[in-house]
Every structure is written in C-alpha cells, then in structure tokens.
Amino acid sequence: MKSKLSKNWQPTENSGITGDNGGKILRHEAKLFLQNSEEALSLLGLEDVHLRFLEERLGCQIVVRGNEMTVTGEECQVKLAQAVIEQLLSLIRKGNNLTLTDISYVVSKTEEGNEQDLTQSLSKVIATTQRGRPIKAKTLGQAKYIKTIEKESLVFGIGPAGTGKTYLAVVMAVKALRAKEVNRIVLTRPAVEAGEKLGFLPGDLQEKVNPYLRPLYDALFDLLGPETTSRYIEKNTIEIAPLAYMRGRTLDDSFIILDEAQNTSPEQMKMFLTRLGFGSKAVVTGDITQVDLPKGHYSGLIEVQRILEGIPGISFHYFTVDDIVRNPLVQSIIHAYEQKGGNSLKREDL
C-alpha cells in the first residue's frame, strides 16, 4: 500500500490559536495509513522513541490510532513532515531497520531538498556479515564512496571519525575477494602512537603491532568471523601488517587498504603508492584533522592531495560531518571543534 499522505494533506482551522492581530491561525494536517503493526513499530520505534524524536525535530504533533497516522502543525512543518515520513516508510519497505541516526539524517537531507536519491542509495545491499546481516550505505556520502571504490583503481577516503571510511573499504575488499576479482587482501597502518607513550610492549613483533591493527581485525571478524579470518591469514590470503612491511614489495591482484594514512610521512605515502601492481586496487583512508605525527613532521595524506589531484584513475572522496554514523554527540563534538578551534584543518587550508 502506497502512502496516502500526499492526497490527504489539508488545512484545518484550530480555534485555540490566535495570531498577533487577533486572527485565527490555520493549522494543517496530513494523514497516512500504515500497512501493518510491524511497519508502525519500525517507524515509531520501541516505546515511541522515534515518534517523540520526529515530533521534536519537525515541530509537529503526530498522533497514531491503529494504522492511521495524523500529522498536525503549521503548513511548512506538515509539508516537511510529509516528505520525511514518506522517505522513512520507503526505506522501511525496502528492508531497512531505522535508527535515530538514520532518521536524523533523513530529516537533514529532506530539509536541504536532497531526498530524491535516499531510498535507492540507502537500500542497496553491498554485502552481508558473517551472521547474515545486510550491509548498506547509511548516508549518500557513503553510497558515493562505495561507487567510487567500484570504479577507480586508487581511492582516497578522507573525513572525520565515525564516517565508516575504513569499515566500508574492508567490506569492498572482502566483496572483491569473494567475487575472485583479487587473490588477496593487504591491510596496513602506520604504527604511530596517538599522542601517548606506550612504552615497552611484551611479546613478539606481531604482538607488539597488533594493538595498532585492531580496528582492521574487528572489521574482518564482523564480515568473515574469527575462524575464517584466521584461516585466511594463515594461508596469506589476508595480510595485516604495519606500513614498514610494505617497503620493497610489488602487490599484484590485491586489494590494498592503507588506514590512518594521516600518520604517514610524504616518503611513506610515496612508498606505499608505488607498491601497486597489475590487477590491484588500493583505498587510502584517514582524517587530516587528527594527525599524530611528532611536531614538525608533515602528513603524507595532506601532501598527496596536491600532488595527485586530477590524475585519471585516482579519486579523492571527502566525507563530512553529515556522514558520521556513530552517536549523534560525535557530530556535535566535531562541529564544536570546527567552530571554536582545535584540530579544525579544512580542505581549503591545504
């Protein structure tokens, strides 16, 4: 059943509200009919948490009786709510499980007038986890990033924490391995301390560098499971190593990911990029506002944007705060740093 919201949108007079000149203010309402109780639960959330969020964010009153939803408010508010709810219902009917972050994103994009591609872009299943959970883009920026990785041989994913740039790169690597587009996956990071002195670490060399590579293991465990990941690592189908291990090698038929690339020196970045062999694809990810290199050292990720800009087959994808899919507080924190100082290096400053 398609939404009947558009056909049932109509003004109604609310005699309880008067304007500054003493005249009555027209209230407007829109109605739609939900398909079933499962759809209603997905839209409204447990204990109506989504409903309360929508009312507060949209400035409307939303009343649900059975499968009928009525939205009441001022004309512009109801029209916005109409567009938002239609988008949310379309996502639900495509199999998406909504979160507050998803709903907030749909509201923001609808307010900007960018809601046209939401359903198609956010409903496409990219891959599945080891437990069968479908993986989909959660923002239009993520959807564009995925398409760019599919198209180009070398992609730089640059943006703030929580945008999924590393996780999605690993997803695309595993997808390429499963499809036999590549023979192996190589995941690497520079072993740079994040502003801390870790001191002496016990164990052999691999055990010493594992803490730096933990996020890459976590992504692989989610996608393949610990046992399959371990088996692939034993067979060298998947290699996880610090960046220093890449020197002197040529990597053919491989999907290579360099994570935390803001902590590479210009020399390390050049060394990594010249490892690419025939049939290989590389994704470089990093956040240029969180460089952990010692004072006075320049980031290779910042420099490479100037050097490689405009070369065919190489793309730079820039994530924004809108692409953050962590706790909504993360967006607020990053906005605060951008507005009030701190690590707020912007692309135009490069």
C-alpha positions as CSV (number, residue, x, y, z in Angstrom):
1,M,0.0,0.0,0.0
2,K,1.5,3.4,-1.0
3,S,1.4,6.3,1.3
4,K,-1.8,8.3,1.2
5,L,-0.2,11.2,2.9
6,S,0.0,13.5,-0.2
7,K,-3.6,13.0,-1.1
8,N,-4.9,13.7,2.4
9,W,-2.9,16.8,3.2
10,Q,-5.4,19.5,4.0
11,P,-5.7,22.8,6.1
12,T,-7.9,22.7,9.2
13,E,-8.7,25.7,11.4
14,N,-7.6,25.5,15.0
15,S,-9.7,28.0,17.0
16,G,-7.4,27.6,20.1
17,I,-4.6,29.6,18.5
18,T,-4.7,33.3,17.5
19,G,-2.2,35.4,15.7
20,D,-0.7,38.7,16.8
21,N,-3.5,40.6,15.1
22,G,-6.2,38.6,16.9
23,G,-6.9,36.4,13.8
24,K,-7.1,32.7,13.9
25,I,-4.1,30.7,12.7
26,L,-4.8,27.9,10.3
27,R,-3.4,24.5,11.3
28,H,-2.8,21.9,8.7
29,E,-2.9,18.2,8.9
30,A,-1.8,15.2,6.8
31,K,-2.9,11.6,7.1
32,L,-1.4,8.3,6.1
33,F,-2.2,4.7,6.6
34,L,0.4,2.2,7.7
35,Q,0.4,-1.3,6.2
36,N,0.7,-3.3,9.4
37,S,1.8,-3.2,13.0
38,E,5.4,-4.2,12.1
39,E,5.7,-1.2,9.9
40,A,4.3,1.0,12.6
41,L,6.8,-0.3,15.1
42,S,9.7,0.3,12.7
43,L,8.6,3.8,12.1
44,L,7.7,4.8,15.7
45,G,10.4,2.8,17.5
46,L,10.3,1.0,20.8
47,E,8.2,2.9,23.3
48,D,7.7,5.5,20.6
49,V,11.2,6.9,20.8
50,H,11.3,7.6,17.1
51,L,7.9,9.3,17.2
52,R,9.0,11.6,20.0
53,F,12.2,12.5,18.1
54,L,10.2,13.3,15.0
55,E,7.7,15.5,16.8
56,E,10.5,17.5,18.5
57,R,12.6,17.8,15.4
58,L,9.8,18.6,13.0
59,G,7.7,20.8,15.3
60,C,4.6,18.8,14.6
61,Q,2.1,16.8,16.6
62,I,1.9,13.2,15.4
63,V,-1.0,11.0,16.5
64,V,-1.3,7.3,15.7
65,R,-4.5,5.4,16.1
66,G,-4.3,1.9,14.8
67,N,-2.8,2.1,11.3
68,E,-3.7,5.7,10.8
69,M,-1.2,8.5,11.4
70,T,-2.2,12.1,11.6
71,V,0.4,14.9,11.5
72,T,-0.8,18.4,12.6
73,G,1.1,21.7,12.6
74,E,1.8,24.8,10.6
75,E,1.8,24.4,6.8
76,C,5.6,24.3,6.2
77,Q,6.1,21.9,9.1
78,V,3.5,19.5,7.9
79,K,4.8,19.6,4.4
80,L,8.3,18.8,5.7
81,A,6.9,16.0,7.9
82,Q,5.1,14.6,4.9
83,A,8.3,14.3,2.9
84,V,10.3,12.9,5.8
85,I,7.7,10.2,6.7
86,E,7.3,9.2,3.1
87,Q,11.1,8.7,2.8
88,L,11.2,6.7,6.1
89,L,8.3,4.5,5.0
90,S,10.0,3.9,1.7
91,L,13.2,2.8,3.5
92,I,11.3,0.5,5.8
93,R,9.5,-1.1,2.9
94,K,12.9,-1.7,1.3
95,G,14.0,-3.7,4.4
96,N,15.9,-1.0,6.3
97,N,15.9,-1.1,10.1
98,L,15.8,2.5,11.2
99,T,17.8,4.0,14.0
100,L,17.6,7.5,15.4
101,T,20.8,8.4,13.5
102,D,19.1,7.2,10.2
103,I,16.0,9.3,11.0
104,S,18.0,12.4,11.8
105,Y,19.9,12.0,8.6
106,V,16.8,11.7,6.5
107,V,15.3,14.8,8.2
108,S,18.5,16.8,7.5
109,K,18.6,15.8,3.8
110,T,14.9,16.5,3.3
111,E,15.3,19.9,4.9
112,E,18.1,20.5,2.3
113,G,16.0,19.3,-0.5
114,N,18.3,16.3,-1.2
115,E,15.9,13.5,-0.5
116,Q,15.5,12.3,-4.1
117,D,18.1,9.6,-4.1
118,L,17.8,8.5,-0.4
119,T,15.7,5.3,-0.8
120,Q,17.7,3.9,-3.8
121,S,21.1,4.8,-2.3
122,L,20.4,3.6,1.2
123,S,18.6,0.4,0.4
124,K,21.2,-1.3,-1.8
125,V,22.8,-4.3,-0.1
126,I,26.6,-4.1,-0.6
127,A,27.5,-7.3,1.2
128,T,26.5,-9.4,4.2
129,T,28.2,-10.0,7.5
130,Q,29.2,-13.5,8.8
131,R,25.9,-13.6,10.6
132,G,23.9,-12.7,7.5
133,R,23.2,-9.0,8.4
134,P,23.0,-6.9,5.2
135,I,25.4,-4.1,4.9
136,K,24.1,-0.9,3.3
137,A,25.3,2.7,3.0
138,K,23.8,4.8,5.7
139,T,24.4,8.2,4.0
140,L,24.6,9.5,0.5
141,G,28.3,10.2,1.1
142,Q,28.9,6.5,1.9
143,A,26.9,5.4,-1.2
144,K,29.1,7.7,-3.4
145,Y,32.3,6.4,-1.7
146,I,31.3,2.8,-2.5
147,K,30.6,3.6,-6.1
148,T,33.9,5.4,-6.4
149,I,35.8,2.3,-5.0
150,E,34.0,0.1,-7.5
151,K,35.0,2.4,-10.4
152,E,38.5,3.6,-9.6
153,S,41.9,1.9,-9.1
154,L,43.0,4.2,-6.3
155,V,40.7,6.0,-3.9
156,F,41.4,8.3,-1.0
157,G,38.7,8.4,1.6
158,I,39.2,11.5,3.8
159,G,37.0,12.6,6.6
160,P,36.2,12.7,10.3
161,A,35.9,9.7,12.7
162,G,32.8,7.6,12.5
163,T,32.0,8.0,8.8
164,G,32.7,4.3,8.0
165,K,35.5,5.0,5.6
166,T,37.7,2.2,6.9
167,Y,34.9,-0.3,7.5
168,L,33.4,0.2,4.1
169,A,36.8,-0.2,2.5
170,V,37.3,-3.6,4.2
171,V,33.7,-4.5,3.1
172,M,34.6,-3.8,-0.5
173,A,37.9,-5.7,-0.2
174,V,36.1,-8.8,1.2
175,K,33.5,-8.5,-1.6
176,A,36.2,-8.4,-4.2
177,L,37.9,-11.4,-2.7
178,R,34.6,-13.4,-2.6
179,A,34.0,-12.5,-6.2
180,K,37.6,-13.6,-7.1
181,E,38.3,-10.2,-8.5
182,V,41.5,-10.2,-6.4
183,N,43.6,-13.0,-4.9
184,R,44.4,-11.4,-1.6
185,I,43.7,-8.6,0.7
186,V,46.5,-6.5,2.3
187,L,45.6,-4.2,5.2
188,T,48.2,-1.9,6.7
189,R,48.6,1.0,9.1
190,P,51.5,3.2,10.2
191,A,52.4,2.2,13.8
192,V,52.2,5.7,15.2
193,E,51.1,6.4,18.8
194,A,48.0,8.6,19.2
195,G,49.7,11.2,21.4
196,E,50.6,8.6,24.0
197,K,53.8,6.9,25.1
198,L,53.0,3.2,25.3
199,G,56.5,2.3,26.5
200,F,57.7,-1.3,26.3
201,L,55.2,-3.8,25.0
202,P,55.7,-7.5,25.7
203,G,55.6,-10.3,23.2
204,D,57.0,-10.9,19.7
205,L,56.9,-8.4,16.9
206,Q,53.4,-9.3,15.7
207,E,52.0,-9.0,19.2
208,K,53.7,-5.6,19.6
209,V,52.0,-4.1,16.5
210,N,48.6,-5.9,16.9
211,P,47.1,-3.0,19.0
212,Y,47.7,-0.6,16.1
213,L,45.9,-3.0,13.7
214,R,43.0,-4.0,16.0
215,P,40.3,-2.0,14.1
216,L,41.2,-3.9,10.9
217,Y,40.8,-7.2,12.7
218,D,37.4,-6.1,14.1
219,A,36.1,-5.3,10.7
220,L,37.2,-8.6,9.3
221,F,35.7,-10.5,12.3
222,D,32.4,-8.8,11.6
223,L,32.4,-9.8,7.9
224,L,34.1,-13.2,7.9
225,G,34.1,-14.4,11.5
226,P,37.2,-15.1,13.6
227,E,37.7,-18.6,12.3
228,T,37.5,-17.7,8.6
229,T,39.7,-14.6,9.2
230,S,42.3,-16.7,11.0
231,R,42.3,-19.3,8.2
232,Y,42.8,-16.6,5.5
233,I,45.6,-15.1,7.5
234,E,47.3,-18.4,7.9
235,K,47.1,-19.0,4.1
236,N,48.3,-15.4,3.5
237,T,45.1,-14.7,1.6
238,I,44.7,-11.8,4.1
239,E,47.8,-10.0,5.3
240,I,47.6,-7.4,8.1
241,A,50.9,-5.7,8.7
242,P,52.4,-2.3,9.7
243,L,53.3,0.0,6.9
244,A,57.0,-0.6,7.2
245,Y,56.5,-4.1,6.0
246,M,55.4,-2.8,2.6
247,R,58.8,-1.5,1.5
248,G,60.4,-3.3,-1.4
249,R,57.3,-5.2,-2.5
250,T,55.1,-5.3,-5.5
251,L,51.5,-6.3,-4.9
252,D,49.7,-7.8,-7.9
253,D,46.0,-8.9,-8.0
254,S,45.5,-7.5,-4.5
255,F,43.0,-5.2,-2.7
256,I,45.2,-3.0,-0.5
257,I,44.0,-0.7,2.3
258,L,46.1,1.9,4.0
259,D,44.3,3.0,7.1
260,E,45.2,6.0,9.3
261,A,47.1,7.5,6.4
262,Q,47.2,10.9,8.0
263,N,50.1,9.5,10.1
264,T,52.3,8.7,7.1
265,S,55.2,10.8,6.1
266,P,55.3,12.0,2.5
267,E,58.1,9.4,1.9
268,Q,56.0,6.6,3.4
269,M,53.0,7.7,1.3
270,K,55.1,7.6,-1.9
271,M,56.5,4.2,-0.9
272,F,53.0,2.8,-0.4
273,L,51.5,4.1,-3.6
274,T,54.4,2.7,-5.7
275,R,53.6,-0.8,-4.4
276,L,50.6,-1.1,-6.7
277,G,50.9,-4.0,-9.2
278,F,48.8,-5.3,-12.0
279,G,45.2,-6.1,-11.2
280,S,45.4,-4.3,-7.9
281,K,43.1,-1.8,-6.2
282,A,44.0,0.5,-3.3
283,V,42.0,2.5,-0.8
284,V,43.7,5.0,1.4
285,T,41.7,6.3,4.4
286,G,42.5,9.0,7.0
287,D,41.4,12.0,9.0
288,I,43.6,15.0,8.3
289,T,42.3,16.8,11.5
290,Q,43.8,14.0,13.7
291,V,47.5,13.8,12.8
292,D,49.5,12.1,15.4
293,L,52.9,12.7,13.9
294,P,55.6,14.4,16.0
295,K,55.6,18.2,15.9
296,G,57.3,19.5,12.8
297,H,56.6,16.4,10.7
298,Y,54.3,16.8,7.6
299,S,51.5,14.4,6.8
300,G,51.8,12.4,3.6
301,L,48.0,12.4,3.3
302,I,47.8,16.2,3.2
303,E,50.6,16.5,0.6
304,V,49.2,13.7,-1.7
305,Q,46.0,15.7,-2.3
306,R,48.0,18.4,-4.1
307,I,50.3,16.0,-5.9
308,L,47.8,13.5,-7.4
309,E,44.8,15.8,-8.0
310,G,43.3,15.4,-11.4
311,I,45.1,12.1,-12.4
312,P,42.8,9.7,-14.2
313,G,42.0,6.5,-12.2
314,I,42.6,8.3,-8.9
315,S,39.7,9.8,-6.9
316,F,39.5,11.7,-3.6
317,H,36.3,11.3,-1.7
318,Y,35.7,13.7,1.2
319,F,33.3,12.7,4.0
320,T,31.5,15.4,6.0
321,V,30.1,15.6,9.5
322,D,26.7,14.5,7.9
323,D,28.3,11.1,7.1
324,I,29.0,10.3,10.8
325,V,27.1,7.2,11.8
326,R,28.1,7.0,15.4
327,N,26.4,8.5,18.5
328,P,24.9,11.9,17.4
329,L,27.1,13.5,20.0
330,V,30.1,12.8,17.8
331,Q,28.6,15.2,15.2
332,S,28.2,17.9,17.9
333,I,31.8,17.4,19.1
334,I,33.3,17.7,15.6
335,H,31.1,20.8,14.9
336,A,32.3,22.4,18.1
337,Y,36.0,21.8,17.2
338,E,35.4,23.3,13.7
339,Q,33.7,26.4,15.1
340,K,35.8,27.1,18.1
341,G,39.3,25.9,17.1
342,G,41.4,22.9,17.9
343,N,42.2,20.4,15.2
344,S,40.0,22.1,12.6
345,L,42.1,21.8,9.4
346,K,39.8,22.2,6.4
347,R,40.4,21.2,2.8
348,E,40.7,24.9,1.7
349,D,43.6,25.3,4.2
350,L,45.7,22.6,2.5
